[in-house]
Amino acid sequence: MASLSFVSSSHLTLRTPSISLRSTGSSPRTSVSFSVKAQSVALSQDDLKKLAAEKAVEAIKPGMVLGLGTGSTAAFAVDQIGKLLSSGELYDIVGIPTSKRTEEQARSLGIPLVGLDTHPRIDLAIDGADEVDPNLDLVKGRGGALLREKMVEAVAEKFIVVADDTKLVTGLGGSGLAMPVEVVQFCWNFNLIRLQDLFKEFGCDAKLRVDGDGKPYVTDNSNYIIDLYFKNPLKDGFAAAKEIGKFQGVVEHGLFLGMATSVIIAGKNGVEVMNK
């Protein structure tokens, strides 16, 4: 295994292969850092995402059924899968896309696609995340694909999350960015008010997601999304998820709890693999 060691936020130094495995004490996971040696290279945020995505793709084996995530980081993983299939380095795999845009990308790359109806068991899912807390619990769905993502990733034997270090938070909702809730269009404002009131102690501001034209954003499943913005992190993600799920008209929420088996984080200090 190799490790990536960064000399600054924008440069990478490659070294002789070395491995470091460390326990995180009270945290229920272990971390592996890895690095390789060559020249200094300027890296953008997209470069970091690509490094992490390509590391995740190394876990794919012939014969697997794959969950194909949605979003900018997941797109790098799908691209890499397509390249490996084209070169013959990877074969005999099928994918289940988590959105229409991932389906289009996969088809353009020649990745064979199936559905949960015929392939209810998934060997490995790879996807990005919007927030990752110390327990590897996640906020996902800012790309609008949370329902299909959760359906696919919930039945995956292994779920590898790929992200850059800006996604790390001490508590879910701690980034101050959107935590999405997918709702039916019927009486959506009724649920917006209920959700905002449910989380008023966390300074929650609930907003209907709109598209570039100012019209309600419509998901692949013809639903709306209410984005929740918290001033303070949630104290108990599982309790929050349970309460959200009690509201009639709520289809799904962006709390992905106890689902990730590994998280690969790329950042200025290298690439870190965190395992449950």
Secondary structure, 3 states (H helix, E strand, C coil): CCECEEEECCEEECCCCEEEEEECCCCCCEEEEEECCCCCEECCHHHHHHHHHHHHHCCCCCCCEEEECCCHHHHHHHHHHHHHHHHCCCCCCEEEECCHHHHHHHHHCCCCECCCCCCCCEEEEEECCCEECCCCCEECCCCCCHHHHHHHHCCEEEEEEEEEHHHECCCCCCCCCCEEEEECCCCHHHHHHHHHHHCHHHCCEEEECECCCCCECCCCCCCEEEEEECCCCCCCHHHHHHHHHCCCCEEEECEECCCCCEEEEEECCEEEEEEC
